[in-house]
Amino acid sequence: MHDQKPPHQLNEESVLTPTYAAREMTENVPKHRFPEQSTAPATAYNLIHDELILDGNSRQNLATFVTTWMEPEAKTLMSECFDKNMIDKDEYPQTAEIESRCVNMLSNLWHSPDHEMATGTSTVGSSEAAMLGGMAMKWNWRDKMKEAGKATDKPNLVMGANTQICWHKFCKYWDIEAREVTSEGDRFTLNAEEALKLVDENTIGVIVIMGSTMDGSYEPVKEVADALDKYQEETGIDIPVHVDGASGAFIAPFLQPELEWDFRVPRVVSINASGHKYGLVYPGVGWILWRDKAHLPEDLVFHVTYLGGDMIDFSINFSRPGNQVVAQYYNFLRLGMDGYRRIQQACQDVALYLSGEIARMGPFELITDGSDIPVFCWKMTEAASNTTNYTLFDMADKLRERGWLVPAYPMPKNRQDLIVQRVVVKEGFSRDMADMLLRDMRSALEWFKSQPGFISRKEGGNFHH
Ligand SMILES: Cc1ncc(COP(=O)(O)O)c(C=O)c1O
């Protein structure tokens, strides 16, 4: 007999040990291999909690488009569904039903002619949604070409060079030529004239962005669609439009309801959006909807039954948490049209106020002001770039000292010489917080002025869109 206790068993000593005097608190934390022995839950919690202090404060993160504040009731609901797998439609039929309701509601919001029988699905985010939308366009194009007895080995996708990386990934993963409309002078997005120069019979579709990641501006969906209508009349080639509404699909219906960017435009075949951006849910949930059943090739779709109904399964991933979809429905129910309108308007009001004040500071010139989506960016004025001792990268560093994350980065291909700084205004960023940021920006300007020997940073940090 030996009386040694198993190492994991808590003895009185381990319970009474002061929190920060425990063995794990005074030794290296395992980083490369599993520790041999277990750690008490409270100790493990404190260790990891304390490491995370080094992360930025999400509420001061004006770089991200992703939701950083939700109501306590939404958080409770989410925590109640951590254990539910979205893919288990049969086992969790009510979660599946809630997903289906969200698809119908979005289909109605985006004016699908078929919204009672909406075709779409939730995803991890807009990136997965983009993959699915892109695949549907590729499949449809290939079927059309095969039917016409033509080659199918050189598909291309037309888009602005300002597109988010997900579209570049889509082209690479699915072996598609990315044809980019590059920036020119003060134009940083795609327009009809430039898009038309790149299309041909191998074009699977044109991506038009509602809310460019680079500067928050809307690309002209209707104008591009009209130009493609004309192109079809002249050539017989029918090219679909996919709208990347990652941010704007949850802004335009509330702030610019008259703007025709969605399924009201007949050439728009599919739309993606991030539920975790202006859909106001914590990450990660996205949505992809097709105009109608006919635009989603049957060949790509798996069917599952739930509550005796039929639901499509078209996804890259299999398992995925159900809680974000539940939280999305919570927002739809809780906020309704009026609530979403008021929140998005509040964000826009703050964005317009902030951009106006930044423009008044002197050294900065706005590129956008937040009047499309509540996102705007600015550059240094020509005079300031020639006379000041700091760059926007320095400004970003200086603001970081106060916890603000306001990224500076180069504009897209062909205008990479132009450095801008951007703010994304989201729910939870009040006018008072905007005033605190402004105060810190003004003191940063004063500080640079007081440091004639300051050596500025000409090159960017590590910011990725
Ligand atoms: C226009 C646009 N498309 C797609 C994405 C990717 O979205 P997600 O992060 O939801 O995958 C973003 C993200 O910022 C975006 O701004």
PDBQT file of the ligand as one rigid body, heavy atoms in Angstrom, charges set to zero:
ROOT
HETATM    1  C1  LIG A 501     -17.090  43.115 -49.218  1.00  0.00    +0.000 C 
HETATM    2  C2  LIG A 501     -16.672  41.938 -48.389  1.00  0.00    +0.000 A 
HETATM    3  N1  LIG A 501     -16.859  40.700 -48.875  1.00  0.00    +0.000 NA
HETATM    4  C3  LIG A 501     -16.536  39.601 -48.155  1.00  0.00    +0.000 A 
HETATM    5  C4  LIG A 501     -15.969  39.717 -46.899  1.00  0.00    +0.000 A 
HETATM    6  C5  LIG A 501     -15.627  38.471 -46.125  1.00  0.00    +0.000 C 
HETATM    7  O1  LIG A 501     -16.573  38.317 -45.123  1.00  0.00    +0.000 OA
HETATM    8  P1  LIG A 501     -16.480  37.308 -43.907  1.00  0.00    +0.000 P 
HETATM    9  O2  LIG A 501     -15.517  37.896 -42.959  1.00  0.00    +0.000 OA
HETATM   10  O3  LIG A 501     -17.892  37.296 -43.387  1.00  0.00    +0.000 OA
HETATM   11  O4  LIG A 501     -16.060  35.971 -44.425  1.00  0.00    +0.000 OA
HETATM   12  C6  LIG A 501     -15.753  40.994 -46.360  1.00  0.00    +0.000 A 
HETATM   13  C7  LIG A 501     -15.142  41.161 -45.021  1.00  0.00    +0.000 C 
HETATM   14  O5  LIG A 501     -14.795  42.231 -44.599  1.00  0.00    +0.000 OA
HETATM   15  C8  LIG A 501     -16.131  42.126 -47.115  1.00  0.00    +0.000 A 
HETATM   16  O6  LIG A 501     -15.952  43.371 -46.637  1.00  0.00    +0.000 OA
ENDROOT
TORSDOF 0
